[in-house]
Each structure stands twice: as C-alpha cells, then as structure tokens.
Amino acid sequence: MRLIEVEMKEKKIELAKKVGISPQFLNQILKGERYLPIDKAIALLDAGYSVEAIKELLSPKNKLAFDKLIPREEPTGVR
C-alpha cells in the first residue's frame, strides 16, 4: 500500500477527476505500473496530499524536478 492510499480522503474515482486523469490510469499509478505526470503531482499537492506521498508516484527524473518546484523550509538560523 502506498502512502497516498493511506492519506486518501476521497474515493479513487473522485480523486482521478480532481487530478484530471482516468480512474484506470490512477489504478495503474497506484499499482506501480505507470508514473504520475509532474503536472498531476502539482494538482495532488494543491488537493492537500503530502510531498512524500506524491513523490512515491513520480519517476526518478520527475522526483528531481518536483524537488526543485517545492520550496524547502530552512531551519531557523540557516541561510
């Protein structure tokens, strides 16, 4: 089971509609057969899912790109 399935607040069909993909494509992503496109990852982030859960669904190449898109919080006193 993937972290996103633990965090899931709605049914898979509703999540697929919210993100803009077909339910079949979402199932393939959750099974690990396909990767989530980076633009759909942003939609999941906007829907309130954690960065860690989303990164599980991305290809290695897109994980790096996603990291660059997401601002990191720096600890206090670090520049």
N, CA, C and O atoms as a Maestro MAE file, in Angstrom:
{
 s_m_m2io_version
 :::
 2.0.0
}

f_m_ct {
 s_m_title
 :::
 protein
 m_atom[316] {
  # First column is atom index #
  i_m_mmod_type
  r_m_x_coord
  r_m_y_coord
  r_m_z_coord
  i_m_residue_number
  s_m_chain_name
  s_m_pdb_residue_name
  s_m_pdb_atom_name
  i_m_atomic_number
  :::
  1 25 0.851 -1.182 0.000 1 A "MET " " N  " 7
  2 3 0.000 0.000 0.000 1 A "MET " " CA " 6
  3 2 0.895 1.244 0.000 1 A "MET " " C  " 6
  4 15 1.887 1.324 0.725 1 A "MET " " O  " 8
  5 25 0.520 2.179 -0.815 2 A "ARG " " N  " 7
  6 3 1.283 3.420 -0.934 2 A "ARG " " CA " 6
  7 2 0.780 4.440 0.077 2 A "ARG " " C  " 6
  8 15 -0.367 4.386 0.522 2 A "ARG " " O  " 8
  9 25 1.649 5.359 0.423 3 A "LEU " " N  " 7
  10 3 1.328 6.398 1.398 3 A "LEU " " CA " 6
  11 2 0.115 7.211 0.964 3 A "LEU " " C  " 6
  12 15 -0.697 7.607 1.800 3 A "LEU " " O  " 8
  13 25 -0.014 7.461 -0.327 4 A "ILE " " N  " 7
  14 3 -1.142 8.259 -0.809 4 A "ILE " " CA " 6
  15 2 -2.470 7.557 -0.532 4 A "ILE " " C  " 6
  16 15 -3.482 8.214 -0.288 4 A "ILE " " O  " 8
  17 25 -2.467 6.217 -0.569 5 A "GLU " " N  " 7
  18 3 -3.688 5.473 -0.282 5 A "GLU " " CA " 6
  19 2 -4.079 5.615 1.188 5 A "GLU " " C  " 6
  20 15 -5.263 5.587 1.524 5 A "GLU " " O  " 8
  21 25 -3.094 5.765 2.052 6 A "VAL " " N  " 7
  22 3 -3.363 5.986 3.473 6 A "VAL " " CA " 6
  23 2 -3.953 7.379 3.681 6 A "VAL " " C  " 6
  24 15 -4.865 7.564 4.487 6 A "VAL " " O  " 8
  25 25 -3.419 8.362 2.941 7 A "GLU " " N  " 7
  26 3 -3.868 9.750 3.077 7 A "GLU " " CA " 6
  27 2 -5.168 10.041 2.330 7 A "GLU " " C  " 6
  28 15 -5.781 11.087 2.545 7 A "GLU " " O  " 8
  29 25 -5.593 9.134 1.460 8 A "MET " " N  " 7
  30 3 -6.717 9.394 0.567 8 A "MET " " CA " 6
  31 2 -7.976 9.785 1.336 8 A "MET " " C  " 6
  32 15 -8.437 9.067 2.223 8 A "MET " " O  " 8
  33 25 -8.516 10.945 0.966 9 A "LYS " " N  " 7
  34 3 -9.692 11.489 1.636 9 A "LYS " " CA " 6
  35 2 -10.970 11.182 0.867 9 A "LYS " " C  " 6
  36 15 -12.068 11.269 1.419 9 A "LYS " " O  " 8
  37 25 -10.828 10.822 -0.408 10 A "GLU " " N  " 7
  38 3 -11.991 10.575 -1.243 10 A "GLU " " CA " 6
  39 2 -11.806 9.263 -1.991 10 A "GLU " " C  " 6
  40 15 -10.752 8.632 -1.916 10 A "GLU " " O  " 8
  41 25 -12.839 8.868 -2.708 11 A "LYS " " N  " 7
  42 3 -12.755 7.645 -3.498 11 A "LYS " " CA " 6
  43 2 -11.797 7.862 -4.660 11 A "LYS " " C  " 6
  44 15 -11.550 8.994 -5.077 11 A "LYS " " O  " 8
  45 25 -11.264 6.766 -5.171 12 A "LYS " " N  " 7
  46 3 -10.299 6.850 -6.270 12 A "LYS " " CA " 6
  47 2 -10.894 7.558 -7.483 12 A "LYS " " C  " 6
  48 15 -10.202 8.329 -8.149 12 A "LYS " " O  " 8
  49 25 -12.159 7.307 -7.774 13 A "ILE " " N  " 7
  50 3 -12.803 7.935 -8.938 13 A "ILE " " CA " 6
  51 2 -12.852 9.448 -8.756 13 A "ILE " " C  " 6
  52 15 -12.576 10.198 -9.692 13 A "ILE " " O  " 8
  53 25 -13.202 9.895 -7.557 14 A "GLU " " N  " 7
  54 3 -13.266 11.335 -7.281 14 A "GLU " " CA " 6
  55 2 -11.875 11.964 -7.349 14 A "GLU " " C  " 6
  56 15 -11.716 13.071 -7.863 14 A "GLU " " O  " 8
  57 25 -10.878 11.263 -6.834 15 A "LEU " " N  " 7
  58 3 -9.505 11.767 -6.886 15 A "LEU " " CA " 6
  59 2 -9.028 11.872 -8.333 15 A "LEU " " C  " 6
  60 15 -8.391 12.856 -8.710 15 A "LEU " " O  " 8
  61 25 -9.332 10.875 -9.131 16 A "ALA " " N  " 7
  62 3 -8.935 10.892 -10.546 16 A "ALA " " CA " 6
  63 2 -9.558 12.088 -11.264 16 A "ALA " " C  " 6
  64 15 -8.891 12.753 -12.057 16 A "ALA " " O  " 8
  65 25 -10.826 12.362 -10.991 17 A "LYS " " N  " 7
  66 3 -11.494 13.516 -11.613 17 A "LYS " " CA " 6
  67 2 -10.847 14.819 -11.160 17 A "LYS " " C  " 6
  68 15 -10.632 15.726 -11.964 17 A "LYS " " O  " 8
  69 25 -10.539 14.908 -9.872 18 A "LYS " " N  " 7
  70 3 -9.942 16.124 -9.320 18 A "LYS " " CA " 6
  71 2 -8.578 16.406 -9.948 18 A "LYS " " C  " 6
  72 15 -8.234 17.557 -10.218 18 A "LYS " " O  " 8
  73 25 -7.812 15.352 -10.174 19 A "VAL " " N  " 7
  74 3 -6.465 15.494 -10.721 19 A "VAL " " CA " 6
  75 2 -6.489 15.616 -12.244 19 A "VAL " " C  " 6
  76 15 -5.574 16.186 -12.838 19 A "VAL " " O  " 8
  77 25 -7.528 15.085 -12.869 20 A "GLY " " N  " 7
  78 3 -7.644 15.182 -14.322 20 A "GLY " " CA " 6
  79 2 -7.088 13.987 -15.072 20 A "GLY " " C  " 6
  80 15 -6.571 14.130 -16.181 20 A "GLY " " O  " 8
  81 25 -7.191 12.804 -14.470 21 A "ILE " " N  " 7
  82 3 -6.769 11.575 -15.140 21 A "ILE " " CA " 6
  83 2 -7.898 10.560 -15.052 21 A "ILE " " C  " 6
  84 15 -8.833 10.730 -14.271 21 A "ILE " " O  " 8
  85 25 -7.809 9.513 -15.848 22 A "SER " " N  " 7
  86 3 -8.846 8.483 -15.812 22 A "SER " " CA " 6
  87 2 -8.653 7.598 -14.580 22 A "SER " " C  " 6
  88 15 -7.533 7.450 -14.092 22 A "SER " " O  " 8
  89 25 -9.742 7.011 -14.077 23 A "PRO " " N  " 7
  90 3 -9.616 6.100 -12.934 23 A "PRO " " CA " 6
  91 2 -8.697 4.909 -13.231 23 A "PRO " " C  " 6
  92 15 -7.990 4.435 -12.341 23 A "PRO " " O  " 8
  93 25 -8.705 4.428 -14.474 24 A "GLN " " N  " 7
  94 3 -7.837 3.307 -14.847 24 A "GLN " " CA " 6
  95 2 -6.366 3.711 -14.759 24 A "GLN " " C  " 6
  96 15 -5.530 2.943 -14.283 24 A "GLN " " O  " 8
  97 25 -6.059 4.924 -15.224 25 A "PHE " " N  " 7
  98 3 -4.680 5.420 -15.158 25 A "PHE " " CA " 6
  99 2 -4.252 5.582 -13.701 25 A "PHE " " C  " 6
  100 15 -3.118 5.257 -13.349 25 A "PHE " " O  " 8
  101 25 -5.145 6.079 -12.860 26 A "LEU " " N  " 7
  102 3 -4.839 6.213 -11.433 26 A "LEU " " CA " 6
  103 2 -4.546 4.848 -10.816 26 A "LEU " " C  " 6
  104 15 -3.605 4.712 -10.035 26 A "LEU " " O  " 8
  105 25 -5.342 3.838 -11.159 27 A "ASN " " N  " 7
  106 3 -5.094 2.491 -10.639 27 A "ASN " " CA " 6
  107 2 -3.734 1.967 -11.077 27 A "ASN " " C  " 6
  108 15 -3.029 1.338 -10.289 27 A "ASN " " O  " 8
  109 25 -3.360 2.222 -12.330 28 A "GLN " " N  " 7
  110 3 -2.048 1.791 -12.820 28 A "GLN " " CA " 6
  111 2 -0.930 2.491 -12.051 28 A "GLN " " C  " 6
  112 15 0.092 1.878 -11.740 28 A "GLN " " O  " 8
  113 25 -1.122 3.755 -11.748 29 A "ILE " " N  " 7
  114 3 -0.125 4.508 -10.982 29 A "ILE " " CA " 6
  115 2 -0.003 3.932 -9.573 29 A "ILE " " C  " 6
  116 15 1.105 3.735 -9.075 29 A "ILE " " O  " 8
  117 25 -1.132 3.664 -8.935 30 A "LEU " " N  " 7
  118 3 -1.114 3.138 -7.567 30 A "LEU " " CA " 6
  119 2 -0.512 1.739 -7.502 30 A "LEU " " C  " 6
  120 15 0.076 1.365 -6.487 30 A "LEU " " O  " 8
  121 25 -0.654 0.967 -8.571 31 A "LYS " " N  " 7
  122 3 -0.067 -0.377 -8.625 31 A "LYS " " CA " 6
  123 2 1.419 -0.344 -8.961 31 A "LYS " " C  " 6
  124 15 2.105 -1.359 -8.844 31 A "LYS " " O  " 8
  125 25 1.921 0.822 -9.381 32 A "GLY " " N  " 7
  126 3 3.324 0.942 -9.740 32 A "GLY " " CA " 6
  127 2 3.616 0.606 -11.189 32 A "GLY " " C  " 6
  128 15 4.779 0.480 -11.571 32 A "GLY " " O  " 8
  129 25 2.574 0.458 -12.007 33 A "GLU " " N  " 7
  130 3 2.760 0.131 -13.421 33 A "GLU " " CA " 6
  131 2 3.097 1.370 -14.256 33 A "GLU " " C  " 6
  132 15 3.740 1.252 -15.299 33 A "GLU " " O  " 8
  133 25 2.678 2.529 -13.817 34 A "ARG " " N  " 7
  134 3 2.912 3.788 -14.528 34 A "ARG " " CA " 6
  135 2 3.352 4.829 -13.505 34 A "ARG " " C  " 6
  136 15 3.192 4.639 -12.300 34 A "ARG " " O  " 8
  137 25 3.909 5.935 -14.005 35 A "TYR " " N  " 7
  138 3 4.301 7.047 -13.141 35 A "TYR " " CA " 6
  139 2 3.324 8.202 -13.296 35 A "TYR " " C  " 6
  140 15 2.706 8.379 -14.346 35 A "TYR " " O  " 8
  141 25 3.199 8.971 -12.247 36 A "LEU " " N  " 7
  142 3 2.347 10.155 -12.256 36 A "LEU " " CA " 6
  143 2 3.055 11.283 -12.999 36 A "LEU " " C  " 6
  144 15 4.220 11.562 -12.715 36 A "LEU " " O  " 8
  145 25 2.376 11.940 -13.949 37 A "PRO " " N  " 7
  146 3 2.982 13.101 -14.621 37 A "PRO " " CA " 6
  147 2 3.182 14.249 -13.627 37 A "PRO " " C  " 6
  148 15 2.416 14.394 -12.674 37 A "PRO " " O  " 8
  149 25 4.203 15.051 -13.855 38 A "ILE " " N  " 7
  150 3 4.571 16.124 -12.924 38 A "ILE " " CA " 6
  151 2 3.449 17.141 -12.753 38 A "ILE " " C  " 6
  152 15 3.256 17.653 -11.650 38 A "ILE " " O  " 8
  153 25 2.703 17.447 -13.812 39 A "ASP " " N  " 7
  154 3 1.624 18.426 -13.683 39 A "ASP " " CA " 6
  155 2 0.493 17.898 -12.812 39 A "ASP " " C  " 6
  156 15 -0.187 18.670 -12.136 39 A "ASP " " O  " 8
  157 25 0.293 16.596 -12.827 40 A "LYS " " N  " 7
  158 3 -0.736 15.987 -11.977 40 A "LYS " " CA " 6
  159 2 -0.255 15.926 -10.525 40 A "LYS " " C  " 6
  160 15 -1.064 15.932 -9.597 40 A "LYS " " O  " 8
  161 25 1.052 15.867 -10.337 41 A "ALA " " N  " 7
  162 3 1.614 15.891 -8.982 41 A "ALA " " CA " 6
  163 2 1.315 17.224 -8.314 41 A "ALA " " C  " 6
  164 15 1.015 17.274 -7.121 41 A "ALA " " O  " 8
  165 25 1.397 18.301 -9.081 42 A "ILE " " N  " 7
  166 3 1.080 19.628 -8.545 42 A "ILE " " CA " 6
  167 2 -0.391 19.689 -8.151 42 A "ILE " " C  " 6
  168 15 -0.740 20.291 -7.136 42 A "ILE " " O  " 8
  169 25 -1.255 19.064 -8.957 43 A "ALA " " N  " 7
  170 3 -2.684 19.034 -8.634 43 A "ALA " " CA " 6
  171 2 -2.930 18.277 -7.328 43 A "ALA " " C  " 6
  172 15 -3.775 18.679 -6.528 43 A "ALA " " O  " 8
  173 25 -2.198 17.190 -7.113 44 A "LEU " " N  " 7
  174 3 -2.331 16.448 -5.852 44 A "LEU " " CA " 6
  175 2 -1.847 17.280 -4.673 44 A "LEU " " C  " 6
  176 15 -2.440 17.247 -3.594 44 A "LEU " " O  " 8
  177 25 -0.781 18.017 -4.881 45 A "LEU " " N  " 7
  178 3 -0.262 18.890 -3.828 45 A "LEU " " CA " 6
  179 2 -1.306 19.943 -3.470 45 A "LEU " " C  " 6
  180 15 -1.532 20.224 -2.293 45 A "LEU " " O  " 8
  181 25 -1.937 20.521 -4.481 46 A "ASP " " N  " 7
  182 3 -2.998 21.506 -4.250 46 A "ASP " " CA " 6
  183 2 -4.200 20.887 -3.545 46 A "ASP " " C  " 6
  184 15 -4.926 21.575 -2.828 46 A "ASP " " O  " 8
  185 25 -4.411 19.579 -3.751 47 A "ALA " " N  " 7
  186 3 -5.534 18.884 -3.120 47 A "ALA " " CA " 6
  187 2 -5.247 18.526 -1.664 47 A "ALA " " C  " 6
  188 15 -6.123 18.017 -0.966 47 A "ALA " " O  " 8
  189 25 -4.015 18.792 -1.200 48 A "GLY " " N  " 7
  190 3 -3.705 18.586 0.207 48 A "GLY " " CA " 6
  191 2 -2.915 17.336 0.539 48 A "GLY " " C  " 6
  192 15 -2.779 16.995 1.715 48 A "GLY " " O  " 8
  193 25 -2.395 16.648 -0.449 49 A "TYR " " N  " 7
  194 3 -1.608 15.447 -0.184 49 A "TYR " " CA " 6
  195 2 -0.163 15.821 0.127 49 A "TYR " " C  " 6
  196 15 0.331 16.852 -0.330 49 A "TYR " " O  " 8
  197 25 0.509 14.982 0.901 50 A "SER " " N  " 7
  198 3 1.871 15.294 1.341 50 A "SER " " CA " 6
  199 2 2.876 15.113 0.202 50 A "SER " " C  " 6
  200 15 2.657 14.343 -0.733 50 A "SER " " O  " 8
  201 25 3.970 15.838 0.311 51 A "VAL " " N  " 7
  202 3 5.042 15.764 -0.678 51 A "VAL " " CA " 6
  203 2 5.595 14.341 -0.740 51 A "VAL " " C  " 6
  204 15 5.876 13.838 -1.828 51 A "VAL " " O  " 8
  205 25 5.753 13.690 0.405 52 A "GLU " " N  " 7
  206 3 6.296 12.333 0.448 52 A "GLU " " CA " 6
  207 2 5.394 11.352 -0.281 52 A "GLU " " C  " 6
  208 15 5.875 10.483 -1.008 52 A "GLU " " O  " 8
  209 25 4.085 11.487 -0.088 53 A "ALA " " N  " 7
  210 3 3.132 10.590 -0.750 53 A "ALA " " CA " 6
  211 2 3.161 10.780 -2.259 53 A "ALA " " C  " 6
  212 15 3.085 9.809 -3.012 53 A "ALA " " O  " 8
  213 25 3.271 12.005 -2.693 54 A "ILE " " N  " 7
  214 3 3.288 12.303 -4.128 54 A "ILE " " CA " 6
  215 2 4.582 11.802 -4.760 54 A "ILE " " C  " 6
  216 15 4.562 11.262 -5.866 54 A "ILE " " O  " 8
  217 25 5.701 11.975 -4.071 55 A "LYS " " N  " 7
  218 3 6.995 11.561 -4.620 55 A "LYS " " CA " 6
  219 2 7.062 10.058 -4.857 55 A "LYS " " C  " 6
  220 15 7.804 9.605 -5.729 55 A "LYS " " O  " 8
  221 25 6.294 9.273 -4.090 56 A "GLU " " N  " 7
  222 3 6.249 7.823 -4.306 56 A "GLU " " CA " 6
  223 2 5.717 7.472 -5.689 56 A "GLU " " C  " 6
  224 15 6.037 6.412 -6.227 56 A "GLU " " O  " 8
  225 25 4.909 8.354 -6.265 57 A "LEU " " N  " 7
  226 3 4.234 8.072 -7.528 57 A "LEU " " CA " 6
  227 2 4.979 8.602 -8.744 57 A "LEU " " C  " 6
  228 15 4.592 8.317 -9.878 57 A "LEU " " O  " 8
  229 25 6.038 9.366 -8.526 58 A "LEU " " N  " 7
  230 3 6.769 10.005 -9.620 58 A "LEU " " CA " 6
  231 2 7.934 9.150 -10.111 58 A "LEU " " C  " 6
  232 15 8.464 8.317 -9.376 58 A "LEU " " O  " 8
  233 25 8.318 9.369 -11.357 59 A "SER " " N  " 7
  234 3 9.516 8.717 -11.895 59 A "SER " " CA " 6
  235 2 10.738 9.356 -11.234 59 A "SER " " C  " 6
  236 15 10.639 10.467 -10.714 59 A "SER " " O  " 8
  237 25 11.886 8.677 -11.245 60 A "PRO " " N  " 7
  238 3 13.090 9.273 -10.644 60 A "PRO " " CA " 6
  239 2 13.427 10.644 -11.239 60 A "PRO " " C  " 6
  240 15 13.824 11.553 -10.510 60 A "PRO " " O  " 8
  241 25 13.273 10.794 -12.534 61 A "LYS " " N  " 7
  242 3 13.552 12.073 -13.198 61 A "LYS " " CA " 6
  243 2 12.598 13.156 -12.696 61 A "LYS " " C  " 6
  244 15 13.018 14.280 -12.421 61 A "LYS " " O  " 8
  245 25 11.324 12.815 -12.578 62 A "ASN " " N  " 7
  246 3 10.337 13.795 -12.128 62 A "ASN " " CA " 6
  247 2 10.458 14.102 -10.639 62 A "ASN " " C  " 6
  248 15 10.052 15.179 -10.202 62 A "ASN " " O  " 8
  249 25 11.009 13.182 -9.853 63 A "LYS " " N  " 7
  250 3 11.225 13.459 -8.430 63 A "LYS " " CA " 6
  251 2 12.189 14.629 -8.260 63 A "LYS " " C  " 6
  252 15 11.984 15.499 -7.413 63 A "LYS " " O  " 8
  253 25 13.241 14.637 -9.075 64 A "LEU " " N  " 7
  254 3 14.211 15.731 -9.006 64 A "LEU " " CA " 6
  255 2 13.570 17.051 -9.418 64 A "LEU " " C  " 6
  256 15 13.788 18.079 -8.777 64 A "LEU " " O  " 8
  257 25 12.785 17.022 -10.478 65 A "ALA " " N  " 7
  258 3 12.102 18.232 -10.938 65 A "ALA " " CA " 6
  259 2 11.097 18.710 -9.898 65 A "ALA " " C  " 6
  260 15 10.964 19.913 -9.669 65 A "ALA " " O  " 8
  261 25 10.394 17.783 -9.270 66 A "PHE " " N  " 7
  262 3 9.401 18.116 -8.251 66 A "PHE " " CA " 6
  263 2 10.078 18.755 -7.044 66 A "PHE " " C  " 6
  264 15 9.553 19.706 -6.464 66 A "PHE " " O  " 8
  265 25 11.250 18.230 -6.664 67 A "ASP " " N  " 7
  266 3 12.006 18.806 -5.544 67 A "ASP " " CA " 6
  267 2 12.365 20.261 -5.811 67 A "ASP " " C  " 6
  268 15 12.346 21.091 -4.902 67 A "ASP " " O  " 8
  269 25 12.692 20.566 -7.060 68 A "LYS " " N  " 7
  270 3 13.059 21.937 -7.410 68 A "LYS " " CA " 6
  271 2 11.853 22.870 -7.397 68 A "LYS " " C  " 6
  272 15 11.999 24.069 -7.161 68 A "LYS " " O  " 8
  273 25 10.666 22.326 -7.648 69 A "LEU " " N  " 7
  274 3 9.447 23.142 -7.661 69 A "LEU " " CA " 6
  275 2 8.956 23.485 -6.260 69 A "LEU " " C  " 6
  276 15 8.349 24.534 -6.046 69 A "LEU " " O  " 8
  277 25 9.221 22.599 -5.314 70 A "ILE " " N  " 7
  278 3 8.705 22.750 -3.955 70 A "ILE " " CA " 6
  279 2 9.731 23.493 -3.108 70 A "ILE " " C  " 6
  280 15 10.851 23.011 -2.938 70 A "ILE " " O  " 8
  281 25 9.370 24.655 -2.576 71 A "PRO " " N  " 7
  282 3 10.318 25.376 -1.712 71 A "PRO " " CA " 6
  283 2 10.529 24.618 -0.398 71 A "PRO " " C  " 6
  284 15 9.585 24.110 0.206 71 A "PRO " " O  " 8
  285 25 11.759 24.560 0.013 72 A "ARG " " N  " 7
  286 3 12.081 23.880 1.273 72 A "ARG " " CA " 6
  287 2 12.098 24.886 2.402 72 A "ARG " " C  " 6
  288 15 12.507 26.036 2.237 72 A "ARG " " O  " 8
  289 25 11.647 24.426 3.547 73 A "GLU " " N  " 7
  290 3 11.712 25.276 4.732 73 A "GLU " " CA " 6
  291 2 13.085 25.078 5.362 73 A "GLU " " C  " 6
  292 15 13.480 23.956 5.679 73 A "GLU " " O  " 8
  293 25 13.800 26.173 5.539 74 A "GLU " " N  " 7
  294 3 15.122 26.089 6.148 74 A "GLU " " CA " 6
  295 2 14.995 26.244 7.655 74 A "GLU " " C  " 6
  296 15 14.196 27.046 8.138 74 A "GLU " " O  " 8
  297 25 15.785 25.474 8.400 75 A "PRO " " N  " 7
  298 3 15.758 25.624 9.857 75 A "PRO " " CA " 6
  299 2 16.154 27.043 10.261 75 A "PRO " " C  " 6
  300 15 16.892 27.718 9.542 75 A "PRO " " O  " 8
  301 25 15.669 27.480 11.387 76 A "THR " " N  " 7
  302 3 15.979 28.815 11.883 76 A "THR " " CA " 6
  303 2 17.483 28.967 12.058 76 A "THR " " C  " 6
  304 15 18.147 28.086 12.604 76 A "THR " " O  " 8
  305 25 18.015 30.094 11.591 77 A "GLY " " N  " 7
  306 3 19.432 30.370 11.729 77 A "GLY " " CA " 6
  307 2 20.281 29.859 10.584 77 A "GLY " " C  " 6
  308 15 21.489 30.099 10.566 77 A "GLY " " O  " 8
  309 25 19.691 29.163 9.632 78 A "VAL " " N  " 7
  310 3 20.435 28.643 8.487 78 A "VAL " " CA " 6
  311 2 20.083 29.466 7.268 78 A "VAL " " C  " 6
  312 15 18.913 29.761 7.023 78 A "VAL " " O  " 8
  313 25 21.097 29.838 6.502 79 A "ARG " " N  " 7
  314 3 20.836 30.639 5.299 79 A "ARG " " CA " 6
  315 2 20.977 29.826 4.068 79 A "ARG " " C  " 6
  316 15 20.793 30.339 2.965 79 A "ARG " " O  " 8
  :::
 }
 m_bond[315] {
  # First column is bond index #
  i_m_from
  i_m_to
  i_m_order
  :::
  1 1 2 1
  2 2 3 1
  3 3 4 2
  4 3 5 1
  5 5 6 1
  6 6 7 1
  7 7 8 2
  8 7 9 1
  9 9 10 1
  10 10 11 1
  11 11 12 2
  12 11 13 1
  13 13 14 1
  14 14 15 1
  15 15 16 2
  16 15 17 1
  17 17 18 1
  18 18 19 1
  19 19 20 2
  20 19 21 1
  21 21 22 1
  22 22 23 1
  23 23 24 2
  24 23 25 1
  25 25 26 1
  26 26 27 1
  27 27 28 2
  28 27 29 1
  29 29 30 1
  30 30 31 1
  31 31 32 2
  32 31 33 1
  33 33 34 1
  34 34 35 1
  35 35 36 2
  36 35 37 1
  37 37 38 1
  38 38 39 1
  39 39 40 2
  40 39 41 1
  41 41 42 1
  42 42 43 1
  43 43 44 2
  44 43 45 1
  45 45 46 1
  46 46 47 1
  47 47 48 2
  48 47 49 1
  49 49 50 1
  50 50 51 1
  51 51 52 2
  52 51 53 1
  53 53 54 1
  54 54 55 1
  55 55 56 2
  56 55 57 1
  57 57 58 1
  58 58 59 1
  59 59 60 2
  60 59 61 1
  61 61 62 1
  62 62 63 1
  63 63 64 2
  64 63 65 1
  65 65 66 1
  66 66 67 1
  67 67 68 2
  68 67 69 1
  69 69 70 1
  70 70 71 1
  71 71 72 2
  72 71 73 1
  73 73 74 1
  74 74 75 1
  75 75 76 2
  76 75 77 1
  77 77 78 1
  78 78 79 1
  79 79 80 2
  80 79 81 1
  81 81 82 1
  82 82 83 1
  83 83 84 2
  84 83 85 1
  85 85 86 1
  86 86 87 1
  87 87 88 2
  88 87 89 1
  89 89 90 1
  90 90 91 1
  91 91 92 2
  92 91 93 1
  93 93 94 1
  94 94 95 1
  95 95 96 2
  96 95 97 1
  97 97 98 1
  98 98 99 1
  99 99 100 2
  100 99 101 1
  101 101 102 1
  102 102 103 1
  103 103 104 2
  104 103 105 1
  105 105 106 1
  106 106 107 1
  107 107 108 2
  108 107 109 1
  109 109 110 1
  110 110 111 1
  111 111 112 2
  112 111 113 1
  113 113 114 1
  114 114 115 1
  115 115 116 2
  116 115 117 1
  117 117 118 1
  118 118 119 1
  119 119 120 2
  120 119 121 1
  121 121 122 1
  122 122 123 1
  123 123 124 2
  124 123 125 1
  125 125 126 1
  126 126 127 1
  127 127 128 2
  128 127 129 1
  129 129 130 1
  130 130 131 1
  131 131 132 2
  132 131 133 1
  133 133 134 1
  134 134 135 1
  135 135 136 2
  136 135 137 1
  137 137 138 1
  138 138 139 1
  139 139 140 2
  140 139 141 1
  141 141 142 1
  142 142 143 1
  143 143 144 2
  144 143 145 1
  145 145 146 1
  146 146 147 1
  147 147 148 2
  148 147 149 1
  149 149 150 1
  150 150 151 1
  151 151 152 2
  152 151 153 1
  153 153 154 1
  154 154 155 1
  155 155 156 2
  156 155 157 1
  157 157 158 1
  158 158 159 1
  159 159 160 2
  160 159 161 1
  161 161 162 1
  162 162 163 1
  163 163 164 2
  164 163 165 1
  165 165 166 1
  166 166 167 1
  167 167 168 2
  168 167 169 1
  169 169 170 1
  170 170 171 1
  171 171 172 2
  172 171 173 1
  173 173 174 1
  174 174 175 1
  175 175 176 2
  176 175 177 1
  177 177 178 1
  178 178 179 1
  179 179 180 2
  180 179 181 1
  181 181 182 1
  182 182 183 1
  183 183 184 2
  184 183 185 1
  185 185 186 1
  186 186 187 1
  187 187 188 2
  188 187 189 1
  189 189 190 1
  190 190 191 1
  191 191 192 2
  192 191 193 1
  193 193 194 1
  194 194 195 1
  195 195 196 2
  196 195 197 1
  197 197 198 1
  198 198 199 1
  199 199 200 2
  200 199 201 1
  201 201 202 1
  202 202 203 1
  203 203 204 2
  204 203 205 1
  205 205 206 1
  206 206 207 1
  207 207 208 2
  208 207 209 1
  209 209 210 1
  210 210 211 1
  211 211 212 2
  212 211 213 1
  213 213 214 1
  214 214 215 1
  215 215 216 2
  216 215 217 1
  217 217 218 1
  218 218 219 1
  219 219 220 2
  220 219 221 1
  221 221 222 1
  222 222 223 1
  223 223 224 2
  224 223 225 1
  225 225 226 1
  226 226 227 1
  227 227 228 2
  228 227 229 1
  229 229 230 1
  230 230 231 1
  231 231 232 2
  232 231 233 1
  233 233 234 1
  234 234 235 1
  235 235 236 2
  236 235 237 1
  237 237 238 1
  238 238 239 1
  239 239 240 2
  240 239 241 1
  241 241 242 1
  242 242 243 1
  243 243 244 2
  244 243 245 1
  245 245 246 1
  246 246 247 1
  247 247 248 2
  248 247 249 1
  249 249 250 1
  250 250 251 1
  251 251 252 2
  252 251 253 1
  253 253 254 1
  254 254 255 1
  255 255 256 2
  256 255 257 1
  257 257 258 1
  258 258 259 1
  259 259 260 2
  260 259 261 1
  261 261 262 1
  262 262 263 1
  263 263 264 2
  264 263 265 1
  265 265 266 1
  266 266 267 1
  267 267 268 2
  268 267 269 1
  269 269 270 1
  270 270 271 1
  271 271 272 2
  272 271 273 1
  273 273 274 1
  274 274 275 1
  275 275 276 2
  276 275 277 1
  277 277 278 1
  278 278 279 1
  279 279 280 2
  280 279 281 1
  281 281 282 1
  282 282 283 1
  283 283 284 2
  284 283 285 1
  285 285 286 1
  286 286 287 1
  287 287 288 2
  288 287 289 1
  289 289 290 1
  290 290 291 1
  291 291 292 2
  292 291 293 1
  293 293 294 1
  294 294 295 1
  295 295 296 2
  296 295 297 1
  297 297 298 1
  298 298 299 1
  299 299 300 2
  300 299 301 1
  301 301 302 1
  302 302 303 1
  303 303 304 2
  304 303 305 1
  305 305 306 1
  306 306 307 1
  307 307 308 2
  308 307 309 1
  309 309 310 1
  310 310 311 1
  311 311 312 2
  312 311 313 1
  313 313 314 1
  314 314 315 1
  315 315 316 2
  :::
 }
}
